[in-house]
Every structure is written in C-alpha cells, then in structure tokens.
Amino acid sequence: MPEKFAETPLLTERFDRAMQLALDHHRMHLRKGTALPYVTHLLAVTATVLEMGGNEDEAIAALLHDAVEDGGGPMMQKRMTSEFGPAVGEMVAANSDTDEEPKPPWEQRKQHYLDGMRDKSDGALRVSLADKLHNARAILADHAAVGDALWSRFTADAGQTAWYYRSLATQFKAQAGRMGPSATAGVETLHALAEEIAALAQAPE
C-alpha cells in the first residue's frame, strides 16, 4: 500500500517551537525514581492526544502541560499564551495542579483538579486523559519492576494514589461524550488501570 500524505501539514512550525520549548524547559528533568528523561512522558502524552483526534493546539498543550507546575509558574503560563495562543494557554492552565511555590498540600491540589473536570474544554479533557493514562501505565510498570518501593517516590501513599486514579476514572467516564469516539477506549482503559492500581495498593472500595 502506498504511503499517504496530507495536503497541508497537520503539525506546523508552531509545534516545532513548542517541542523546543518543552525540551529546553525539561532538559534536566527525570521521571520520578528513574533515569528516564522527562520528555518521554511528554512525547507519549502528545502521541496519545493526536491518536484521539486532537488538533495541533491540543498537541502543543500536551507537550507543555507540565511546564507551568514544574517550575515555570505564572511567567511560563503568560509566555505560552502569548506564543501559542489562548486555546493552548487555557488547556495548559486547566491541566496544571498549581502555579504556586511552594505547592499547596497534595490532597488539596488533587481535589481541586477533580472538581474542575466538568469545566475543562473538550481539548483540555483529551490532554488530561492522555496524561493520566501514561502516568497510570508507568505506575503499574514501575511497580512490576520495584514492588511496593514504588510508593516512596510519591507525595501520596498507595491508598491516596488509588483513590485519585479511581476518582479520575469516574470523572472521565462522566465527561466521555465530549471527547469523541476516539477517546472511548482510553476512558475504559483508565478505569481498568485504576482498578489495577487499587488492587496493588489494597485500597478499600
């Protein structure tokens, strides 16, 4: 079968600039408890967003979704909005736990994130779902490698982590109709992953 080509680029030089910004910002950043460059997470999230039918703005927001809360703060939020437009700025803001340093307590941040799910734009929901899918898969893969020592990497304990992912799965299921049919499998997968995390954590129902 011959290769197919788009009539116009689906990802333009804006995406290239966002990639460079993400690489520069996270250059020294590693995934928790690993020697993996943090950009592995950003690339996985971006690929998943595109596979769910996300557009270039959503792909850019996926690349930059952690830049504000991981040291960039309000100045990074302002820069992204200025360089890539208000849609990208809105999606990054919607998917940032906080832009404060020091960060508020973990449970307060996560409850605020959960409470804001219904107010996210459709694009911000897709970015969020892609992010949580990759994080959940990483938790399970890392637990398989290191066992319960995994939980010491996080601010939250095993039970809190299980509570958060179950709560996320519930929220995404409630909003699934807004993300389009390409996201349906992702919503179902997150639910299954959340139950696996809960089983590992031996969390109560």
N, C-alpha and C positions, 0 to 999 in steps of 0.2 A: 504494500500500500504506500503510495507516495506521501511525502511529508506535506502537512498543511501549514499555511501561513496566514496570518491576519492581514487584512487590507491596510490597517494602520496599527502602530504599536499599542498594545494593551497596557504596557508599562513604559512610561516615558522617562525623560531625564529627571523629572521630579522624583521618581522612585530611586534613580541612581543617587541623587543628592541625599535623600532620606537614608539610604543604605550607608553612605559615607558618614553621615552624622551619627547613625547608630553605632557604626564601627568605632568611630572616634570616641564617642561618649563611654562605651562599654569596653574599651580596648584592654583594660587590665582586670576586668570583672570576670570571675569564675562562677560556675554553677555551685550552689551550696554543697560543701563536702566533697567536691570533685576537682579534677584538674581540667575540666571541660571549659573552653571559652564560653562566656555567657551568650555570645552571638548564636550559638547552636540553638538556644531556646527561641530567640527572635526569628531566626530563619524558619524553624518548624512552625511557629505560630503564623507567620506570614504565608507559608505554603498552604496551611490548613484554611486560612481565610480565603485565599484565592480558589481553592478547591470547593469551598462552599458557595462560590459565586460572588465573592466580594470584588469591589471595584478597586481602582488604583488608590483612591483616598483611604479605603479600608486597609489595603496592603501597606501603605505608608504608616498608618496608625498602628498597625501590628508591629512593624519594625521599631517604632518609637514608644510603644505602650508603657515601657518601664522607665523611660528616660527622666520623667519628672520625679517619680518617687525614689529613684535610685540616684539621688544626688543633684539632679538638675534643678529641682524646685521651681518656683514661680517664673524665674528668668527663662528656663527651658520651655515652660509652657507658652510664654509670650513669644519666644523665638519660633517654635513650631507653628503656632497660629499665624505668625507673620509670614514665614517662608512657604508654608504648605496649605494655608487657608483655614477658614473657620471650621469646616467639616472635620478636618484632621484634628484640629485643636480640641473640638468638642469630644471626639472619640477618645483621645488620649486622656483628657480630663475625667471623662466618665469611667475610665479604667485605671485610674490612679487611686490607690488607697488614701494617700495623703501627699501634700507637698510641704509638710512641716518637718522641721528638725529641731529637737528630737521628735521621733514619731509618737503619736498617741498610743495607748495600750492596744495590744493585738486584738482583743475581742471587740473593743470599741470600733476599730478600723474595719474589721470584717463584718460586723453587724451593719455599719453604715453602708458598706459595699452591697450587702444583700438587700438592704432597704431601698437602694437606688436602682435595682434591676429593672423595675417596671417603667422607670423614667428614661432608660437608655434608648438611644436611637436604634433602628434595626442594625445598622452597621456596627455600632458600638457593641451590641449583643454578639454579633458574629466574632468580633475581635476578642471579646471576653470568653466566649465558648472555646475558641481555638487555644487561648492562653490556658484555661483551666484543664482542657483535655491534655495538653502537653505536660503540664505540671502533675496531673494525676498519674499519667503513664510513667513519668520519671519517678514518682514516689514508689510505685509498685516495682519498677525495675531496680531501683536502688535498694529497696527492702529485700528483694531477692538476692542481692549481692552482699549486703552487710547486715541484714536482720534488724532487730529492734534498735541497734545502734543508730539507725537512720533518724529516729525521732529526736535525738540530741542536736541535730542540725538546725532544728526549727525553734522559733519562739514558742509556738504552741506545742502541747503534748499530743500524744497519739489520739486520745479521745476528742480533744478540741479539733484536731485536723479532720477526723472522721465526721464530726458534727458539721464542719464548714463545707466539706465536699458533698455531703448529703443535702445540706441546705441549698447549695448552688444547683445541684441536680434538680431539686424541686422547683427552684425559681426559673431555670431554663425551660423546664417542661411547661410551665405556665406561659412562657413567652414564645414557645417554639413556633407558633403560627406566623410570627412576624419575621422569622429568619429565613423563610423559604424552604422548599423541599430538600435542597442540597444539604441543609443543616440537620435534618431529621435524624439521620444516622448518628451524627455527633452528639445530639441530645441523649439518644438512647445509650450510646457508648459511655457518656459521662455518668449516667445513672449506674451502669454496671460497674464502672471503675470505682465510683463512690462506695458501692456495697463491698467491693473487694478491700478497699482501704478500711472500711468499718470492721470487716472481719479480722483483718490483721491487727487492728487496734483493740479488738474485743469491746467495741463501743456498744452501749445499750441502745435499744431501739428508741 
